[in-house]
Amino acid sequence: MTDWRIALADLDLGQPEIDAVTEVIRSRWLTMGPRTEAFERAFAQRHNVPHAIALSSCTAALHLAFAALDLAPGDEVILPALTFVATANTAVQCGARPVFADIIGDDEPTIDPDHVATLVTPRTRAITVVHYAGQPCRLEALCAIARRHGLALVEDCAHAPGVALEGRFLGAWGTVGCFSFFSNKNMTTGEGGMLTTADDEIASRVRLLRSHGMTSGTWKRHQERPHDYDVVSAGWNYRIDELRAALGLVQLEKLAASNRRRQELARRYRDNLQAVAGVTVPFARTVDSGAAHIQPIVLETGSQHAEVVGALSVRGIQTSHHYPPVHLFAHYREQYGLRPGMLPRTESFAARELTLPLHAGLGDENVDEVTRTVRDALNHAHGDGSRLGSHP
């Protein structure tokens, strides 16, 4: 629940989800089992990939992706700093050094292939891309760099389930795709994630590592009753459970409609704000090609940020910030000698970015109120005599 009148994100949960979870409880099998298998099959089919492996979070998916790629101390991973910190943390946890690439710009705040190409060294093992706000990165160029240097390409698809680019789904372009089902995502299981891959060896290793490196899982032992099992690798407990898998099956059925509604709202944001001085709407030209997970805008100056956030807050409109640049966090500055000024486009974007409410349950009138408030706040900040709420 939220006290905000217009919330940043909201859940689309109803009787189908209640029924699905109730059925699991009545089955008395709660840990990873047949519904998880069904969820994996359905997700793989939806994204046209050979393997989809359900996990406890997208962070777990990223960690297992890097582990399955055998990242080790001395290896380097190129990635954007404009992302949630898990994208970098998971590579670091495998011993790799993060090498941060800049974004293309305010209009397209995804990783810049030209900058990536200059960062490849003999120590580079992987490129990680983030489909920010649910919009595809420039995958053809990034895949070409990866092929040229024999690198793995890891797709962080936390914002972008169910999105296809040139007939191929995100999560199927690279070596591995990692998805999130956190509560604010386009489809949710509360917590949860999925790893996709076409590589049989990686899939087998991830399935092993998600459950302590054991050769036999609980559901298999329950069905087949083997006398014993072996542990062939030092793994983790990154399993999902049947309750979340059941939720995921229902949410997956809603995903296409949810994404379409989000696109409609994103178009309305773009149309309402395109003539407002001092505002850039990222991905304005490609709004129909993504999942419209969040609605970022970029203000002309960072000094306007507090004025706009304050005006929205007074109206009960929730906002957020996606994201503080990872390379400027204390841990990364201290451990890797990173400093401000290294990624000028990322740092400029992050200083001026503001995330507005966007979810499938939002009404057109909500978008109109949000954008009107943004416009009025900027007029007030520019000192043209306008006051909040003075326009219809």
JOUR-V453660 format. One record per residue. N is the residue number from 1. OMEGA is omega in whole degrees, 0 to 359 (* if undefined). D_CENTER is the distance of its C-alpha to the mean C-alpha in Angstrom with 1 decimal. Layout:
n={N	N}
omega={OMEGA	OMEGA}
d_center={D_CENTER	D_CENTER}
This chain:
n={1	2	3	4	5	6	7	8	9	10	11	12	13	14	15	16	17	18	19	20	21	22	23	24	25	26	27	28	29	30	31	32	33	34	35	36	37	38	39	40	41	42	43	44	45	46	47	48	49	50	51	52	53	54	55	56	57	58	59	60	61	62	63	64	65	66	67	68	69	70	71	72	73	74	75	76	77	78	79	80	81	82	83	84	85	86	87	88	89	90	91	92	93	94	95	96	97	98	99	100	101	102	103	104	105	106	107	108	109	110	111	112	113	114	115	116	117	118	119	120	121	122	123	124	125	126	127	128	129	130	131	132	133	134	135	136	137	138	139	140	141	142	143	144	145	146	147	148	149	150	151	152	153	154	155	156	157	158	159	160	161	162	163	164	165	166	167	168	169	170	171	172	173	174	175	176	177	178	179	180	181	182	183	184	185	186	187	188	189	190	191	192	193	194	195	196	197	198	199	200	201	202	203	204	205	206	207	208	209	210	211	212	213	214	215	216	217	218	219	220	221	222	223	224	225	226	227	228	229	230	231	232	233	234	235	236	237	238	239	240	241	242	243	244	245	246	247	248	249	250	251	252	253	254	255	256	257	258	259	260	261	262	263	264	265	266	267	268	269	270	271	272	273	274	275	276	277	278	279	280	281	282	283	284	285	286	287	288	289	290	291	292	293	294	295	296	297	298	299	300	301	302	303	304	305	306	307	308	309	310	311	312	313	314	315	316	317	318	319	320	321	322	323	324	325	326	327	328	329	330	331	332	333	334	335	336	337	338	339	340	341	342	343	344	345	346	347	348	349	350	351	352	353	354	355	356	357	358	359	360	361	362	363	364	365	366	367	368	369	370	371	372	373	374	375	376	377	378	379	380	381	382	383	384	385	386	387	388	389	390	391	392}
omega={181	176	180	178	173	186	178	181	178	184	172	181	181	184	178	178	178	180	183	180	178	179	177	181	180	179	180	173	188	182	187	185	189	179	174	178	179	178	179	179	182	180	178	179	180	183	175	177	181	187	169	187	184	185	185	180	172	176	176	179	178	180	181	175	181	178	180	175	178	173	184	176	184	177	177	175	177	183	176	173	178	183	171	191	180	180	179	184	185	174	179	180	176	177	183	176	177	176	191	178	181	174	179	179	182	181	185	186	174	188	186	181	180	178	178	183	180	186	182	176	175	181	182	179	185	169	176	178	179	179	188	179	180	181	182	169	176	192	180	180	181	177	179	177	180	179	184	184	179	184	170	174	180	179	170	184	184	181	198	174	174	183	178	175	181	175	179	184	171	188	177	178	186	177	183	171	183	186	179	174	177	190	182	185	184	167	189	168	184	164	179	179	180	174	178	178	172	183	183	182	178	180	180	181	180	178	179	186	182	183	170	183	183	181	181	179	183	182	179	179	178	181	189	180	175	183	186	176	178	171	188	177	176	184	183	169	180	182	166	178	185	178	180	177	178	175	182	179	179	181	179	178	180	193	184	179	179	179	179	179	177	178	178	180	178	176	179	175	181	183	180	188	188	180	181	180	176	180	170	176	180	176	182	182	187	186	182	186	185	182	181	182	176	178	177	165	180	179	183	179	178	182	179	188	183	180	183	179	179	179	179	181	178	179	181	182	183	177	177	183	180	5	164	183	185	185	179	174	186	182	184	175	186	184	189	176	181	186	174	180	182	183	189	182	177	183	178	178	184	181	186	183	175	181	182	181	175	172	189	180	181	177	176	181	176	177	180	179	180	184	176	180	176	181	181	179	179	176	179	180	180	174	181	177	179	175	182	177	185	181	179	*}
d_center={22.4	22.3	25.1	23.5	25.2	22.2	19.1	15.7	14.2	16.2	16.4	18.1	20.2	23.9	26.7	25.1	22.7	25.7	27.8	25.4	25.1	28.8	29.6	27.8	29.8	32.9	32.4	32.5	30.0	26.9	25.5	23.8	26.0	26.6	23.9	21.3	23.0	23.0	19.3	18.7	21.2	19.9	16.3	17.9	20.2	17.7	15.8	19.2	18.6	21.3	19.4	16.6	16.8	15.7	14.9	14.8	11.2	8.2	10.2	13.1	11.8	11.2	14.6	16.3	15.2	16.8	19.7	20.4	20.6	23.2	21.9	24.7	26.2	27.0	24.2	21.8	18.1	17.2	13.8	12.8	13.5	11.3	8.3	8.1	11.2	10.2	9.4	13.1	14.6	14.3	16.1	18.6	19.3	20.5	22.8	21.3	21.5	18.5	19.5	17.6	17.6	17.8	16.0	18.2	18.9	18.6	18.5	15.9	13.7	12.3	13.9	17.6	19.2	22.6	21.7	20.1	23.4	25.4	23.6	24.3	27.0	28.8	26.7	23.3	21.9	18.4	16.1	12.3	10.4	7.0	6.8	6.7	7.4	7.2	10.0	11.2	12.4	16.1	16.0	19.7	20.6	18.1	19.3	22.8	22.5	21.2	24.1	26.6	26.0	25.3	21.8	19.0	15.8	12.6	9.6	6.1	4.9	2.2	3.2	6.2	8.6	12.2	12.1	15.1	16.4	20.1	20.4	17.9	14.6	11.4	11.4	15.2	15.7	15.4	17.0	14.1	10.7	8.3	6.7	6.2	9.1	9.4	11.8	10.1	7.8	9.6	11.3	12.1	14.4	14.3	13.0	12.2	10.4	11.5	12.6	14.1	16.9	20.3	21.9	24.3	24.9	21.3	20.8	24.1	23.3	19.9	21.8	24.4	22.4	20.4	23.8	25.9	27.0	29.3	30.9	31.1	28.7	29.9	29.8	31.6	34.2	34.7	35.4	37.4	38.7	39.0	41.2	38.9	35.7	34.9	32.2	31.6	28.8	27.5	24.3	22.3	21.9	18.3	19.5	18.2	21.1	22.8	22.1	18.3	18.9	21.2	18.8	16.3	19.1	19.9	16.5	16.0	19.3	18.1	14.8	16.8	18.7	15.8	14.1	17.6	18.3	15.2	16.4	19.8	18.9	17.1	20.3	22.3	20.6	21.3	24.8	25.7	24.6	25.6	29.1	28.4	29.5	27.3	23.9	21.6	18.9	16.4	16.1	19.2	20.6	17.7	16.6	17.6	15.6	12.1	10.3	11.0	8.2	9.8	13.2	13.8	17.4	19.3	22.7	25.7	26.3	24.7	27.9	27.0	23.9	26.0	28.2	25.5	23.5	27.0	28.0	25.0	25.4	29.1	28.2	26.0	22.8	19.8	17.6	15.1	14.1	10.9	11.7	14.9	15.2	14.9	18.3	20.1	19.5	22.8	22.0	20.9	23.8	26.3	25.3	24.8	26.9	24.2	25.2	24.6	25.4	23.8	21.0	22.7	20.4	17.3	19.6	21.2	18.0	16.7	20.2	20.4	17.0	17.0	14.4	16.5	16.3	14.6	14.6	16.7	19.6	20.2	23.6	24.7	27.0	24.2	22.6	26.1	26.8	23.7	24.5	28.2	27.6	25.6	28.5	31.2	29.7	29.6	33.1	34.3	32.8	34.6	37.8	38.9	40.4	37.7	36.7	33.8	34.1	37.0	35.6	35.6}
